[in-house]
Amino acid sequence: MKTITAAELQQKVEAGEKLNIIDVRESDEVAAGMIPGAQHIVLGELPGRTGELDSSTEYYVVCHAGGRSAKACEHLASNGFSPINVEGGMSSWRGETVYG
């Protein structure tokens, strides 16, 4: 599984790169702040929503600390995607956040 640290992802976000980020945390966690531009898909809903995603697109997957996003990456990889797990998740994120 490909991985990236939260700090490395933050550099990409701050450099203005066009990124596809999926936040798989629960709604109450997302309400406390998420990465600008991230798409919110709760981990439990991901299997039913995988059809909304483009398998030719690279997705960065984030959760609170990296465990749920790793599970999401396993699911996506088994369905033909090339996801990147954000190690440390939002607990390591020091960049800008937006509140939902």
C-alpha positions, 0 to 999 in steps of 0.5 A: 500500500502506498503511503504519504505522511500528513506533512507531505500531503500538507505540502502538496495542498499548500503548493496548490496541487490538484488532489483527490482526498477522501476523508473516511471519518465519522460525521462528528469527527469531520465537523471538527475540521477537515482538509479543504477540498476533501470528499467525505465518505464514511468508511462504512459507506465506502463499499456502497459508494465506490461506484461514485469514484473514478478508478483512473484517479489517484486518491489520498485517504485520510482518517483520524490516525491512519487505521480506518484509512488503511482499511479504506485503501485495502477496499479501494485497491481490491476494486482496481484503485491506486489509493494512498494512505495518509499516515498519522491522519488528521491527528498529525495534520497541521495545515488549514482545515474547514469546518462542516 
